[in-house]
Amino acid sequence: MNANEAEAAFEAVRNTLAWAGLSMLIVMIPGCLLAYHLARSDFFGKRVISALVSLPLVMPPTAAGYLLLRLFADNGPLGRKTLGVDLGILLDWKGVVLACSLMSMPLVVRTARLSFEGVNPRFEAMSRTLGRGRMRTFCTVTLPLAGRGLLAALILGFTRAVGEFGASVVLAGNIPGRTQTLASAIYSAQQAGRQFQADILLCVALFLGFVAIYASERLSLALGNGGRRG
């Protein structure tokens, strides 16, 4: 692997981590609020909303990317001709972030929902009887008790965003230095016969995946032990 290939590989990894981190900033707050609402409330259409949120888990990533492409195409509902302004999503890093956010949202919501469901509602009820409002109870009681699970949700969502390929390629392309991610860089290196570069990127992907899964397992174990003590 020559210097140019090494620089391109490093840039792909760096950009991927930055875009995945940005997607988590976008997803975590609405994802956790939705997860809490699903965990604590019964309302009409709850199962439909839950199914829609989980849909990217089971649909082909390229199909999700094509859906986004149709939405943000010039004549699409959110396209330049419809809105009168170009959002700059297509073939741009913002498209990568959007695709990563969409594909990581289900993992964040499902993991956060399980975490909230693991919090005993009696603790929240006791806080309310002491005069704390719903928001203060959520911030001072629910969030700390669900904290480890929410951190696991963040880690899993981040890792899913790092590994995103299909949706981002359809929406943003695979432009080196502009929209190329770790996954698409591996694909490009393999297609071009740059086996060593592909192997190095594969090792990086395996390392990131292992660290994330190990951390989430430790958090889940700690959460389970904490729940049994409670």
ChimeraX attribute file (.defattr): number of C-alpha atoms within 10 A of each C-alpha:
attribute: neighborCount
match mode: 1-to-1
recipient: residues
	/A:1	13
	/A:2	7
	/A:3	8
	/A:4	9
	/A:5	13
	/A:6	14
	/A:7	13
	/A:8	16
	/A:9	25
	/A:10	14
	/A:11	19
	/A:12	24
	/A:13	21
	/A:14	14
	/A:15	20
	/A:16	25
	/A:17	19
	/A:18	14
	/A:19	25
	/A:20	28
	/A:21	21
	/A:22	18
	/A:23	26
	/A:24	25
	/A:25	14
	/A:26	15
	/A:27	23
	/A:28	22
	/A:29	11
	/A:30	14
	/A:31	24
	/A:32	24
	/A:33	14
	/A:34	18
	/A:35	23
	/A:36	21
	/A:37	15
	/A:38	21
	/A:39	18
	/A:40	11
	/A:41	9
	/A:42	10
	/A:43	8
	/A:44	8
	/A:45	9
	/A:46	13
	/A:47	12
	/A:48	10
	/A:49	13
	/A:50	16
	/A:51	12
	/A:52	12
	/A:53	19
	/A:54	19
	/A:55	16
	/A:56	18
	/A:57	15
	/A:58	7
	/A:59	11
	/A:60	13
	/A:61	21
	/A:62	16
	/A:63	14
	/A:64	21
	/A:65	25
	/A:66	18
	/A:67	15
	/A:68	23
	/A:69	22
	/A:70	16
	/A:71	14
	/A:72	24
	/A:73	19
	/A:74	18
	/A:75	13
	/A:76	15
	/A:77	13
	/A:78	19
	/A:79	21
	/A:80	16
	/A:81	14
	/A:82	14
	/A:83	14
	/A:84	10
	/A:85	11
	/A:86	15
	/A:87	13
	/A:88	13
	/A:89	20
	/A:90	21
	/A:91	18
	/A:92	18
	/A:93	24
	/A:94	21
	/A:95	27
	/A:96	33
	/A:97	26
	/A:98	25
	/A:99	28
	/A:100	30
	/A:101	27
	/A:102	22
	/A:103	30
	/A:104	31
	/A:105	30
	/A:106	25
	/A:107	24
	/A:108	30
	/A:109	28
	/A:110	21
	/A:111	22
	/A:112	29
	/A:113	25
	/A:114	18
	/A:115	27
	/A:116	25
	/A:117	16
	/A:118	16
	/A:119	19
	/A:120	13
	/A:121	13
	/A:122	9
	/A:123	14
	/A:124	17
	/A:125	13
	/A:126	13
	/A:127	19
	/A:128	14
	/A:129	10
	/A:130	9
	/A:131	10
	/A:132	15
	/A:133	11
	/A:134	12
	/A:135	10
	/A:136	13
	/A:137	19
	/A:138	16
	/A:139	11
	/A:140	13
	/A:141	16
	/A:142	21
	/A:143	18
	/A:144	13
	/A:145	21
	/A:146	19
	/A:147	16
	/A:148	21
	/A:149	27
	/A:150	25
	/A:151	20
	/A:152	25
	/A:153	30
	/A:154	27
	/A:155	21
	/A:156	22
	/A:157	29
	/A:158	29
	/A:159	25
	/A:160	22
	/A:161	30
	/A:162	26
	/A:163	22
	/A:164	25
	/A:165	26
	/A:166	20
	/A:167	26
	/A:168	35
	/A:169	24
	/A:170	23
	/A:171	29
	/A:172	24
	/A:173	22
	/A:174	22
	/A:175	15
	/A:176	15
	/A:177	14
	/A:178	17
	/A:179	25
	/A:180	28
	/A:181	33
	/A:182	26
	/A:183	23
	/A:184	22
	/A:185	25
	/A:186	23
	/A:187	15
	/A:188	17
	/A:189	18
	/A:190	15
	/A:191	11
	/A:192	10
	/A:193	10
	/A:194	14
	/A:195	14
	/A:196	12
	/A:197	21
	/A:198	23
	/A:199	14
	/A:200	15
	/A:201	23
	/A:202	16
	/A:203	12
	/A:204	14
	/A:205	18
	/A:206	12
	/A:207	11
	/A:208	15
	/A:209	19
	/A:210	13
	/A:211	13
	/A:212	20
	/A:213	15
	/A:214	12
	/A:215	16
	/A:216	21
	/A:217	13
	/A:218	14
	/A:219	19
	/A:220	17
	/A:221	14
	/A:222	14
	/A:223	20
	/A:224	14
	/A:225	11
	/A:226	12
	/A:227	13
	/A:228	8
	/A:229	7
	/A:230	8
